[in-house]
């Protein structure tokens, strides 16, 4: 979701299986468009999500 005419964005972080891990609001300078030839970087999620204290899950 885009807020304030592109000043900030609501970003959903997901697993490759489609499960939501976190939703955060980020400033425009903290995000960029996905590029056509990029490959998703895969890593396993930690058992505890304590490092996402403000996440909506």
C-alpha positions in Angstrom: 0.0 0.0 0.0 1.3 3.5 -0.9 0.8 6.4 1.6 1.2 10.1 1.3 1.7 10.2 -2.5 4.6 7.8 -2.3 6.3 9.1 0.8 6.0 5.8 2.5 4.9 2.2 1.8 3.2 -0.6 3.6 5.4 -3.6 2.9 4.5 -7.2 3.5 7.3 -9.7 4.1 6.3 -13.2 3.0 7.7 -16.7 2.7 8.0 -18.2 -0.8 5.0 -20.3 0.2 2.9 -17.2 0.6 2.7 -17.0 4.4 3.0 -13.4 5.9 6.0 -13.0 8.2 5.6 -9.2 8.9 4.0 -6.0 7.7 6.0 -2.8 8.1 5.7 0.8 7.0 8.9 1.9 5.2 10.0 5.3 3.8 10.3 5.6 0.1 14.1 5.7 0.3 14.1 2.3 2.1 12.4 0.4 -0.8 13.0 -0.1 -4.5 11.1 -1.8 -7.3 11.8 -5.5 -8.0 13.9 -6.1 -11.1 12.9 -8.5 -13.9 16.0 -10.7 -13.6 16.4 -10.9 -9.8 16.3 -14.2 -7.9 14.6 -14.4 -4.6 17.1 -15.0 -1.8 16.0 -17.9 0.4 16.8 -18.4 4.1 15.0 -20.2 6.8 13.0 -18.1 9.3 14.2 -18.2 12.9 12.1 -20.1 15.4 11.4 -16.9 17.3 10.2 -13.7 15.6 11.2 -11.5 18.5 13.4 -9.5 16.2 10.2 -8.2 14.6 8.7 -6.5 17.7 6.3 -4.3 15.8 5.1 -6.8 13.2 1.5 -7.4 12.4 1.1 -11.2 12.2 
